[in-house]
Amino acid sequence: MAGDNLIHYAHTRGVTTLTLDSPANRNALSSALVGELAERLTRAEKDRDVRAVLLTHTGGTFCAGADLRSPPHPDALVALLRQIVELRKPVVARVDGHVRAGGLGLLGACDVSAVSNRSTFAFTEVRIGVAPAVISLPLLPRMDPRAVARYYLTGEKFDAAEAARTGLVTAAGEDVDETLAPVVDGLRRSSPQALTETKRLLTVKVLEAFDRDAEALTALSARLFASDPAREGMTAFLERRDPAWVL
């Protein structure tokens, strides 16, 4: 079945768990993984037994960003992020590892996200010659503007406490499952109809950003990835060296 190699599925008491399992590239957003995750989300939305979706990962990295060797088309990534935001059921991220670049877009699209204290985060796009364009659609309406300006512009790594303070994630704790326990319990106690309508209330501003900016940001992403600076940045990354512009 398509998706079995990259996305694992499990279901317990109304909660469907989708696990990113692409260890060869640290769960990077390849065209294949994006397609398979979208397919699994579609199935979960149609399944009446699913109250909520839990998105998690294997290994020490939740998602390393775009797969530079097999990146998804910007349109496909926009569609996946919007699908998470629009899904009629809550989507909860469970992170016990590191998140970089495009992986942060997945966190921004989720309704609730919990991370362990060992998790780290970075918007590394500027360090390979591009910009966090498409992932800004769910992130900018939800994050602290001053914090996002700093981390977008510098590519600095920051910790779980900072991720929670800036609004990138909902909560951080020593044990991510303990942190998530009251969230999952609350979802199981809630009416499916009420969850759907409440989620619609909460995502209005995010969807406005998609309607207003998706076309322009998709074009910006495509232009930057095709540029000479991006080719230098991605080549340097793959060759494990500094790009030519580093001072």
C-alpha positions, 0 to 999 in steps of 0.5 A: 500500500502506498505510504507504508514505507514512509508513513505508519498508521495506528489507531487507538480510541478515536486517535489516529497516529501518523508517524513519519518514518523516513530515516534515510533523510531525517524525515525530510519533506520529499515529494513522496512523503508529502504525497503519502502524508496527504493521502493518509490525512484524507483517509483519516478525515473520511473515517468516522472513527477518527476523532483527532490525528496525532502527527509524530515521527521515528528517530531523533528528527521530526522533520529536517525540512525540504528534501534537497535531492527530491523536493516537493513542488511548492504547490504540493507543500502549500496544499499539504499545509492547507489540508492540515489547517482545513481538516475537519478534525484536530491535528496534534503534533508530537515532537521528541526531536529536532525540527528544521525549515519546512518541518516548522511549517507542519508544526504551524499548520497543526492545531496543537503541538507538544515537544520535549525539552530535548527538541531544537528548532531553526529556520535554516532557509536563509543559510542555503540562499532561500526564504521561509516562504510557503511555511509562512502561511500558517506560521506568521499568523500564529508566531510572535512577530519580533521572535519570528523576525529574528529567527527567520533572518538569522537561522539561529537554533533555539530550544523548546522553551523558546519555541513555546514562548514564541507561539511556534508550539503549544507546550514543551515538557520533559516528557512529551507524552505526559505533556500531551496526555491532557490534550488527548484526553480532552479531545476524546471527551469532546463532541466531534461536531463541536471540535469541527466547528471550534476548529473553524473558528480558530483557523479563520486568520490562517486560512485568510493568509492562504487565500491572500498570499499562497500564490505569491509565496509559491512563486517566490519559493520557486524563484528562489530555489531556481536561483544561483545563490540557492544552487550554491547554498544547497551544494554547500550544504550537501558537501558539508562546507560553508557557502561562498557568502559566509564572512 
